[in-house]
Amino acid sequence: MAKKRSLLSRWWLWLAVLVAALLGAAWLAYGEGLAKTGAAGTAYGARVACSCRFVAGRDMDDCAKDKLEGMEMISFSANETTRSVTASIPFIASDTATYREGYGCMLKKWED
């Protein structure tokens, strides 16, 4: 019985190693492109949602309806105190646009 349990434990260990290796390989293959595309998508989404909320005065639930096809993973959160909207894709990208009187919604400076 002990030997059977030992083999079963090793099987799960090897499966976990294989899954980790596959995820690592996928991130190496697609991660950089995904991060760049995600950064552009969150920047666009933050600016549009900020304008929707603070220029047009619409509710954030209504602004979420303006997402384009392919933006399903992007989530928005508004900060009424700072008059800003943050758009994010978990673990990939995040960007914030802030409303400035006379200028509209402006993105934070990008850092490479």
MOZI-V463331 format. One record per pair of residues at least 12 apart in sequence whose C-alpha atoms are under 10 Angstrom apart, sorted by the first residue. I is the first residue (numbers start at 0). J is the second residue. Records with the same first field share a line. If there is no record, write none. Layout:
BEGIN
I=J, J
END
This chain:
BEGIN
30=91
31=91
33=91, 92
34=88, 90, 91, 92, 93
35=91, 92
36=91, 92
37=70, 72, 73, 87, 88, 89, 91, 92, 93, 94
38=86, 87, 88, 91, 92, 93, 94, 109
39=92, 93, 94
40=67, 69, 70, 72, 73, 86, 87, 88, 92, 93, 94
41=70, 72, 73, 74, 75, 85, 86, 87, 88, 91, 92, 93, 94, 95, 96
42=85, 86, 87, 92, 93, 94, 95, 96, 105, 106, 107, 109
43=86, 94, 95, 96, 106
44=63, 65, 66, 67, 70, 73, 74, 75, 84, 85, 86, 87, 93, 94, 95, 96
45=73, 74, 75, 76, 77, 83, 84, 85, 86, 87, 93, 94, 95, 96, 97, 104, 105, 106
46=83, 84, 85, 86, 94, 95, 96, 97, 98, 103, 104, 105, 106
47=62, 63, 65, 66, 84, 86, 96, 104
48=61, 62, 63, 64, 65, 66, 75, 76, 77, 83, 84, 85, 86, 95, 96, 104
49=62, 75, 76, 77, 78, 82, 83, 84, 85, 86, 95, 96, 97, 98, 103, 104, 105, 106
50=62, 83, 84, 96, 97, 98, 103, 104, 105
51=63, 65, 84, 104
52=77, 79, 82, 83, 84, 98, 104
53=77, 79, 82, 83, 84, 97, 98, 99, 100, 103, 104
54=98, 99, 100, 103, 104
58=77
59=75, 76, 77, 84
60=75
62=75
63=75
70=88
71=88
72=86, 87, 88, 89
73=85, 86, 87, 88, 89, 92, 93
74=86, 87, 88, 89, 93
75=87, 88, 93, 94, 95
76=95
77=95, 96, 97
78=97
81=97, 98, 99
82=96, 97, 98, 99, 104
83=95, 96, 97, 98, 99, 104, 105, 106
84=96, 97, 98, 104, 106
85=97, 106
94=106, 107, 108, 109
95=107, 108
96=108
END
